[in-house]
Structures are given as structure tokens and as C-alpha cells.
Amino acid sequence: MFARVSTYRPGPGSTGAPSAATVSQVLGLAGCKGIYYLLGKDGKSLSVTLWDDEAALAGSEQAVEKIRTETTAGQHMEVLGVEEFEVLTKEP
């Protein structure tokens, strides 16, 4: 399993929370196993998406970039970074 972690700074008045449509779009991509959005006490937010394998992660890159661009523009958020990881441990 692989993960993509995107870090954002929500603009004034934005919670960084995704819309139901955004979540649905991401979950509808081939190989997507889950999505989490986190809001830190410092105001930064993270999205964590989980993917079946490295091929699914790579195959989702263009679609996810489009979704990220649309979401950040609509919510006035700044993208601080996007990183990819292999998931080494998974517990139920």
C-alpha cells in the first residue's frame, strides 16, 4: 500500500475541510483505498490518501493534481507540499 500526503494552509475563513464532492471524486479513482483530512492546531491541514500499490498511486497523479488545484482555489488554500510514502505497517 502507498500513501500521498498533501499539506495545506487554509486561507482566512476556510477550515480546510473537503467537500463531499471532492471526497467522492478521490474515492472514485482506481486503486484508492481511503482518504483522511486532518486539521492541526497550527491551522495547517493534511490530506492523506491510501492506494493499493505504487502503480495506482502513480496512475492517480494527474487526476489528483486537478482535484487539488480546484479544491485549493475554491477554498483559498495554499499547497505547502505533496509527498508520497510506502505504507510499512497497517493495523485494523
Order of alpha helices (4+ residues) and beta strands (2+ residues): beta-alpha-beta-beta-alpha-alpha-beta
